Amino acid sequence: MAPVTEAQIRKFHEDGFLVLEGIFSPEECDAMMEAMQEIVHQMDVPLHCQTEFSTQEKEQLQSQGSSDYFMTSGDKIRFFFEKGVFDENGEFLVPKEKALNKVGHALHAYEPIFKQVTHSPKVQEVARGLGLEEPVIVQSMYIFKQPGFGGEVTPHQDASFLYTEPLGRVIGFWIALEDATVHNSCLWFVPGSHTDGLTRRMVRMPEGSHPRTTFVGPEPNYPENLYVAAPVKKGGLVIIHGEAVHKSEMNSSDASRHVYTFHVMESQDTCWSPENW
C-alpha cells in the first residue's frame, strides 16, 4: 500500500475524517466476515437479552443485567442485539445472525484475524502517518447494520465515550467489509466539527449505582445541511478524529453494511479518564 500522503493528512486535520479506499483486499474482508460467522454460530445468548419482563421491578433487573454486561465487556467478546428481535418467550423473531447490532469490545485481543488486521503493517503505516508515537488499542467492534432494520446511530463524538486528557488523542479506524453507500447507511460527518470541542460525556457512576453510567452535557446539534456523506467501498478505511461529529441512518435497504472498527489512543503524555466506562 502507498503511504498516506501529506495532502491526505492535511485533509484529515481540516475535516476530522478521512476516507482511504483500497486499503484492505476483498480476501481480507471476507476472512473477517467468515470469522464473525463462526463466532455468531457459537454464540451463547445472555439470558437478560432473551427475556422480556412484565413488571417494573423485573424490567429494572433486566436493565441492570444489560448494563453490567456492557460495563464488563471491555476485555471480552460479547453480543449486542437490535431492538425487537426476541419474542416474549426469548425466541428469535429473525435468524440469529440477522439479530445482532454489534459484537465487542475486545476482538482485537482474542480473535486471530481481527488481531492480525488491527496490528497489521497497513494500520501501523497509517498510524505513523497520523503522527502517533505510542498507540494503544482501547476497543474494537464488529458492526452489522442489518438490512431492513439496522438501527440509526445518532450524532455523536467518539471522545464522549473514550475521554482523554488532553483531548484529541483518540482516533477511530473504520474498515468497510462491504460497500458502505448512502443507501445502506454509510457514515455522515460534519466537516471541521472536531475543532468545536466536546459537548457530551458518558461517565461511570459510583459502584452499586443504577444506571451504571450517565451522560453529562447535550448531544451535538448541527443543522442537517452541514452533514456530508462518506461512502466507501469494500476494503476501504475511514479515519475518524475522536471529536468529529458523525452519525449513520437506519439501514432500510436490502443490503447489509458490515464493518470492523477499532479505536487507537496516543498514550504518550495522555491520561485515560477513570470515569470512562
C-alpha positions as CSV (number, residue, x, y, z in Angstrom):
1,M,0.0,0.0,0.0
2,A,1.1,3.6,-0.7
3,P,1.9,5.6,2.4
4,V,-0.6,8.2,3.5
5,T,0.2,11.4,1.7
6,E,0.8,14.8,3.3
7,A,-2.2,16.1,1.4
8,Q,-4.4,13.4,3.0
9,I,-3.1,14.2,6.4
10,R,-3.9,17.9,6.0
11,K,-7.3,16.9,4.8
12,F,-7.8,14.8,7.9
13,H,-6.8,17.6,10.2
14,E,-9.0,20.0,8.3
15,D,-12.2,17.8,8.2
16,G,-11.8,15.5,11.2
17,F,-12.2,12.4,9.0
18,L,-10.5,10.8,6.0
19,V,-11.6,8.1,3.5
20,L,-8.9,5.9,2.2
21,E,-10.0,3.5,-0.5
22,G,-8.5,0.1,-1.2
23,I,-6.5,-0.4,2.0
24,F,-7.6,-4.0,2.6
25,S,-8.2,-6.7,0.0
26,P,-11.5,-8.3,-0.7
27,E,-10.0,-11.6,0.7
28,E,-9.1,-9.9,4.0
29,C,-12.6,-8.5,4.3
30,D,-14.1,-11.9,3.5
31,A,-11.8,-13.6,6.1
32,M,-13.1,-11.2,8.8
33,M,-16.7,-11.8,7.8
34,E,-16.2,-15.6,7.8
35,A,-14.6,-15.4,11.2
36,M,-17.5,-13.5,12.6
37,Q,-20.0,-16.0,11.1
38,E,-18.2,-18.7,13.2
39,I,-18.3,-16.5,16.3
40,V,-22.1,-16.0,15.8
41,H,-22.6,-19.7,15.1
42,Q,-21.1,-20.5,18.5
43,M,-22.8,-17.5,20.3
44,D,-24.3,-18.1,23.7
45,V,-27.1,-15.5,24.0
46,P,-27.1,-14.0,27.5
47,L,-30.3,-14.6,29.5
48,H,-31.0,-10.9,30.1
49,C,-31.2,-10.4,26.4
50,Q,-33.7,-13.3,25.8
51,T,-36.3,-12.4,28.5
52,E,-38.9,-9.7,28.3
53,F,-40.2,-8.9,31.8
54,S,-43.6,-7.6,32.5
55,T,-43.2,-5.9,36.0
56,Q,-41.3,-2.7,36.6
57,E,-39.0,-4.5,39.2
58,K,-38.1,-7.2,36.7
59,E,-37.6,-4.6,34.0
60,Q,-35.1,-2.9,36.3
61,L,-33.3,-6.2,36.9
62,Q,-33.1,-6.8,33.1
63,S,-31.7,-3.3,32.6
64,Q,-29.2,-3.9,35.3
65,G,-28.1,-7.1,33.7
66,S,-27.7,-5.4,30.4
67,S,-25.7,-2.6,32.0
68,D,-23.4,-4.9,33.8
69,Y,-23.0,-7.0,30.6
70,F,-21.9,-3.8,28.7
71,M,-19.7,-2.4,31.5
72,T,-17.6,-5.5,31.8
73,S,-17.2,-6.1,28.1
74,G,-14.0,-4.1,27.6
75,D,-11.8,-7.2,27.7
76,K,-14.3,-9.7,26.4
77,I,-16.2,-10.7,23.3
78,R,-19.9,-10.0,23.9
79,F,-23.1,-9.7,21.8
80,F,-25.4,-6.7,21.5
81,F,-28.7,-7.1,19.7
82,E,-31.1,-4.9,17.7
83,K,-34.4,-4.0,19.4
84,G,-37.4,-6.2,18.9
85,V,-35.6,-9.3,17.7
86,F,-36.9,-11.6,20.6
87,D,-40.4,-12.6,21.3
88,E,-42.0,-12.8,24.8
89,N,-40.5,-16.3,25.2
90,G,-37.0,-15.2,24.4
91,E,-37.0,-16.8,21.0
92,F,-35.5,-15.1,17.9
93,L,-38.0,-13.5,15.6
94,V,-35.3,-13.4,12.9
95,P,-32.3,-15.6,12.2
96,K,-29.8,-15.0,15.0
97,E,-27.2,-13.8,12.6
98,K,-29.6,-11.1,11.5
99,A,-30.5,-10.1,15.1
100,L,-27.1,-8.6,16.1
101,N,-26.3,-5.0,16.2
102,K,-22.6,-5.5,17.1
103,V,-20.0,-7.7,18.8
104,G,-17.4,-6.1,21.1
105,H,-15.2,-4.9,22.6
106,A,-12.0,-7.0,22.5
107,L,-12.0,-8.8,19.2
108,H,-8.5,-7.4,18.6
109,A,-7.2,-9.2,21.7
110,Y,-8.8,-12.7,21.2
111,E,-9.7,-13.4,17.6
112,P,-6.7,-14.1,15.4
113,I,-7.9,-12.5,12.2
114,F,-9.0,-9.3,13.9
115,K,-5.8,-9.2,15.9
116,Q,-3.8,-9.6,12.7
117,V,-5.7,-6.8,10.9
118,T,-5.6,-4.4,13.9
119,H,-1.8,-4.7,14.2
120,S,-1.1,-5.1,10.5
121,P,1.6,-3.1,8.8
122,K,-1.1,-1.2,6.9
123,V,-2.6,0.1,10.1
124,Q,0.8,0.8,11.5
125,E,1.7,2.8,8.5
126,V,-1.4,4.9,8.7
127,A,-0.9,5.5,12.4
128,R,2.7,6.7,11.8
129,G,1.4,9.0,9.1
130,L,-1.0,10.5,11.6
131,G,1.9,11.1,14.0
132,L,1.1,8.5,16.6
133,E,4.1,7.7,18.7
134,E,2.8,5.2,21.3
135,P,-0.6,4.0,20.1
136,V,-2.6,1.5,22.1
137,I,-5.9,-0.2,21.2
138,V,-8.7,0.7,23.6
139,Q,-11.6,-1.2,22.0
140,S,-12.8,-3.0,18.9
141,M,-16.2,-3.8,17.4
142,Y,-17.9,-5.7,14.6
143,I,-20.9,-3.8,13.4
144,F,-23.6,-5.5,11.3
145,K,-26.0,-2.7,10.3
146,Q,-28.6,-5.3,9.4
147,P,-30.6,-4.9,6.1
148,G,-34.1,-3.6,6.6
149,F,-33.8,-2.5,10.2
150,G,-30.2,-1.9,11.3
151,G,-30.5,0.8,13.9
152,E,-29.8,4.5,13.5
153,V,-26.7,5.9,15.2
154,T,-27.5,9.4,16.3
155,P,-24.9,12.3,16.0
156,H,-22.1,11.7,18.5
157,Q,-18.4,12.2,19.2
158,D,-16.3,9.1,20.0
159,A,-14.5,11.0,22.7
160,S,-17.8,11.2,24.6
161,F,-17.2,7.5,25.4
162,L,-13.4,7.4,25.2
163,Y,-12.4,10.5,27.1
164,T,-8.8,11.5,27.4
165,E,-6.9,14.5,28.8
166,P,-5.8,16.3,26.8
167,L,-8.5,15.7,24.1
168,G,-7.5,14.8,20.5
169,R,-5.8,11.6,21.5
170,V,-8.3,9.0,20.2
171,I,-8.7,8.0,16.5
172,G,-11.2,5.6,15.1
173,F,-10.2,3.1,12.3
174,W,-13.4,2.0,10.5
175,I,-13.0,-0.8,7.9
176,A,-15.7,-1.4,5.4
177,L,-16.1,-5.1,4.9
178,E,-18.9,-4.4,2.4
179,D,-19.6,-1.4,0.3
180,A,-21.0,1.4,2.5
181,T,-23.2,3.6,0.5
182,V,-25.8,6.3,1.1
183,H,-28.4,3.6,0.5
184,N,-27.2,1.1,3.2
185,S,-26.2,3.6,5.8
186,C,-22.7,4.9,5.3
187,L,-21.3,7.4,7.8
188,W,-22.1,11.1,7.7
189,F,-19.8,13.8,9.1
190,V,-19.9,17.5,9.9
191,P,-16.5,18.6,8.5
192,G,-14.5,20.6,10.9
193,S,-16.7,19.8,13.9
194,H,-13.7,18.3,15.7
195,T,-12.4,21.8,16.3
196,D,-15.6,22.9,18.2
197,G,-14.9,21.0,21.4
198,L,-16.6,18.1,23.2
199,T,-20.2,18.7,24.0
200,R,-21.1,15.5,25.9
201,R,-19.6,12.8,28.0
202,M,-20.7,9.4,29.2
203,V,-19.3,8.9,32.7
204,R,-19.1,5.9,35.1
205,M,-21.3,6.2,38.2
206,P,-20.1,5.0,41.6
207,E,-20.1,1.3,42.2
208,G,-23.6,0.0,43.0
209,S,-25.3,2.8,41.2
210,H,-28.1,2.2,38.7
211,P,-27.8,3.1,35.9
212,R,-24.1,2.4,35.8
213,T,-23.4,5.4,33.5
214,T,-24.8,8.8,32.9
215,F,-24.4,11.5,30.3
216,V,-23.2,15.0,31.1
217,G,-23.9,17.7,28.5
218,P,-26.1,17.8,25.4
219,E,-25.8,15.8,22.2
220,P,-24.1,17.5,19.3
221,N,-26.6,19.6,17.5
222,Y,-25.8,20.7,13.9
223,P,-28.1,21.5,11.0
224,E,-28.7,18.6,8.7
225,N,-27.4,20.5,5.7
226,L,-23.9,20.5,7.3
227,Y,-23.6,16.7,7.2
228,V,-21.7,15.2,4.3
229,A,-21.8,11.5,3.3
230,A,-18.6,9.4,3.5
231,P,-19.3,6.4,1.3
232,V,-16.5,3.9,1.0
233,K,-16.0,0.7,-1.0
234,K,-15.3,-2.7,0.4
235,G,-11.8,-2.8,1.8
236,G,-11.7,1.0,2.4
237,L,-10.7,2.6,5.7
238,V,-12.3,5.7,7.3
239,I,-10.2,7.5,9.8
240,I,-12.2,9.3,12.5
241,H,-11.0,12.0,14.8
242,G,-12.3,11.5,18.3
243,E,-14.1,14.8,18.4
244,A,-15.6,14.6,14.9
245,V,-19.4,14.7,14.9
246,H,-20.8,11.8,12.9
247,K,-23.8,9.6,12.5
248,S,-25.4,6.9,10.4
249,E,-29.1,6.4,9.4
250,M,-31.2,3.3,9.9
251,N,-30.4,0.8,7.2
252,S,-33.7,0.5,5.3
253,S,-32.1,-1.1,2.3
254,D,-31.9,-4.8,1.5
255,A,-28.1,-4.8,1.7
256,S,-26.1,-5.2,4.9
257,R,-23.2,-3.0,5.8
258,H,-20.7,-5.0,7.8
259,V,-17.8,-3.1,9.4
260,Y,-14.8,-3.9,11.7
261,T,-13.8,-0.8,13.7
262,F,-11.4,-0.1,16.5
263,H,-10.1,2.9,18.4
264,V,-6.5,3.8,18.9
265,M,-5.2,6.2,21.7
266,E,-2.0,8.0,21.7
267,S,-0.7,7.0,25.1
268,Q,2.3,9.3,25.2
269,D,1.6,12.1,27.7
270,T,-2.1,11.1,27.8
271,C,-4.4,10.4,30.7
272,W,-7.2,7.9,30.1
273,S,-10.1,9.0,32.2
274,P,-11.0,6.7,35.2
275,E,-14.6,7.8,34.5
276,N,-14.7,6.1,31.2
277,W,-17.0,3.0,31.1
